[in-house]
Amino acid sequence: MQIFSQDLNLKTCKETDIVDITQAVVDVVKKSDLSDGIVTIFVPGSTGAVTTIEYEPGLRKDFPAALERLVPKHLTYEHEKTWHDGNGHSHVRASLLGPSLTVPFRKHQLLVGTWQQIVFVELDIRSRSRNIVVQVMGE
């Protein structure tokens, strides 16, 4: 088994930005020269997340609205009593979505569904520069 790693860098504009990183992950898998295996996408930090979604305008509105219903901004969060940074909800949302995703690939192709894209979700209350670790393992 071989391992190949590469970082992706992106800049988000605002809270609940959803950034399609599918092609960037595909490019890393191709660059690895590995034919079959898995690719793990990991976001260091506690206010960003990686998931899959159909990256279309309706869901790009529905998903943040669903997050607001599940983890509302206006509630009191103990995190904010400690740090006074206004992003307690961001940490909870990121924990629910998770910092990583693993996708299998075969013959250099990600095994994702037709309408399934890999996305980074910005959950912090401000724009951020993000580093995303992409690690490819396989043969």
C-alpha positions as CSV (number, residue, x, y, z in Angstrom):
1,M,0.0,0.0,0.0
2,Q,1.2,3.5,-0.8
3,I,0.2,6.9,0.7
4,F,0.1,10.2,-1.0
5,S,-0.9,13.5,0.7
6,Q,-1.6,17.0,-0.5
7,D,-3.1,20.0,1.1
8,L,-5.9,22.2,-0.5
9,N,-6.1,25.8,0.5
10,L,-9.3,27.9,0.2
11,K,-10.7,31.1,1.4
12,T,-14.3,31.3,2.6
13,C,-16.4,34.4,2.5
14,K,-18.9,33.9,5.3
15,E,-20.6,31.5,7.7
16,T,-22.3,28.6,6.0
17,D,-20.3,29.0,2.8
18,I,-20.5,25.6,1.0
19,V,-17.5,25.1,-1.3
20,D,-17.5,22.3,-3.8
21,I,-14.0,20.6,-3.6
22,T,-14.9,17.5,-5.6
23,Q,-12.7,18.3,-8.6
24,A,-9.8,19.3,-6.4
25,V,-10.0,15.9,-4.6
26,V,-10.3,14.1,-8.0
27,D,-7.1,16.0,-9.1
28,V,-5.2,14.8,-6.0
29,V,-6.3,11.2,-6.6
30,K,-5.1,11.4,-10.2
31,K,-1.8,13.0,-9.1
32,S,-1.2,10.2,-6.7
33,D,-0.9,7.7,-9.5
34,L,-2.8,5.2,-7.4
35,S,-5.5,3.2,-9.1
36,D,-7.6,1.8,-6.3
37,G,-8.0,2.7,-2.7
38,I,-9.5,5.3,-0.4
39,V,-9.1,9.1,-0.1
40,T,-9.6,10.8,3.2
41,I,-10.5,14.5,3.3
42,F,-9.8,16.1,6.7
43,V,-10.2,19.7,8.0
44,P,-8.0,20.7,10.8
45,G,-10.0,23.0,13.1
46,S,-13.2,22.9,15.1
47,T,-15.5,25.2,13.1
48,G,-15.3,23.6,9.6
49,A,-16.7,20.4,8.2
50,V,-16.6,18.1,5.2
51,T,-19.6,16.2,3.9
52,T,-21.3,15.3,0.6
53,I,-24.3,17.0,-0.9
54,E,-25.9,17.6,-4.3
55,Y,-24.3,21.0,-5.0
56,E,-27.2,22.9,-6.4
57,P,-28.7,26.2,-5.6
58,G,-31.7,24.9,-3.7
59,L,-29.7,22.7,-1.3
60,R,-27.1,25.4,-0.8
61,K,-30.0,27.4,0.7
62,D,-31.8,24.4,2.4
63,F,-28.7,23.1,4.2
64,P,-27.8,26.3,6.1
65,A,-31.5,26.7,7.0
66,A,-31.6,23.1,8.3
67,L,-28.5,23.8,10.4
68,E,-30.2,26.9,11.9
69,R,-33.2,24.8,12.9
70,L,-31.0,22.1,14.4
71,V,-28.5,24.4,16.2
72,P,-29.8,27.9,16.3
73,K,-27.4,30.8,16.6
74,H,-29.6,32.7,19.2
75,L,-29.3,30.1,21.9
76,T,-26.9,30.4,24.8
77,Y,-23.8,28.3,24.4
78,E,-21.4,27.7,27.3
79,H,-18.4,28.1,24.9
80,E,-19.3,31.8,24.5
81,K,-19.2,32.3,28.3
82,T,-15.6,31.2,28.2
83,W,-14.3,32.7,25.0
84,H,-16.9,35.5,24.2
85,D,-16.3,34.9,20.5
86,G,-19.9,34.4,19.4
87,N,-19.3,31.0,17.7
88,G,-20.5,28.4,20.1
89,H,-23.1,27.3,17.6
90,S,-20.3,27.0,15.0
91,H,-18.5,24.4,17.1
92,V,-21.6,22.4,17.8
93,R,-22.6,22.4,14.1
94,A,-19.0,21.3,13.1
95,S,-19.0,18.5,15.6
96,L,-22.3,17.2,14.2
97,L,-21.2,17.2,10.6
98,G,-17.6,16.1,11.3
99,P,-14.1,17.1,10.2
100,S,-13.5,14.3,7.7
101,L,-14.8,12.1,4.9
102,T,-13.5,8.9,3.4
103,V,-14.3,8.1,-0.2
104,P,-13.3,4.9,-2.1
105,F,-11.9,5.1,-5.6
106,R,-11.4,2.5,-8.4
107,K,-9.4,2.9,-11.6
108,H,-8.6,6.5,-10.6
109,Q,-12.3,7.4,-10.3
110,L,-14.1,8.4,-7.1
111,L,-17.0,6.1,-6.3
112,V,-19.5,8.9,-5.6
113,G,-23.1,9.1,-6.9
114,T,-24.0,11.0,-10.0
115,W,-25.3,14.0,-8.0
116,Q,-23.0,13.7,-5.0
117,Q,-20.3,16.2,-4.5
118,I,-17.7,16.6,-1.8
119,V,-18.0,19.9,0.0
120,F,-16.4,22.0,2.6
121,V,-18.8,23.8,4.9
122,E,-17.6,26.9,6.7
123,L,-19.3,27.1,10.1
124,D,-17.4,29.9,11.7
125,I,-18.9,33.4,12.0
126,R,-16.4,35.0,9.7
127,S,-14.4,34.4,6.6
128,R,-11.4,32.1,7.0
129,S,-8.4,30.8,5.1
130,R,-8.7,27.0,5.3
131,N,-6.2,24.2,4.8
132,I,-7.8,20.8,3.9
133,V,-5.7,17.7,4.1
134,V,-6.3,15.1,1.3
135,Q,-4.6,11.8,1.9
136,V,-4.8,9.0,-0.7
137,M,-4.1,5.4,0.3
138,G,-4.1,2.5,-2.1
139,E,-2.3,0.6,-4.8
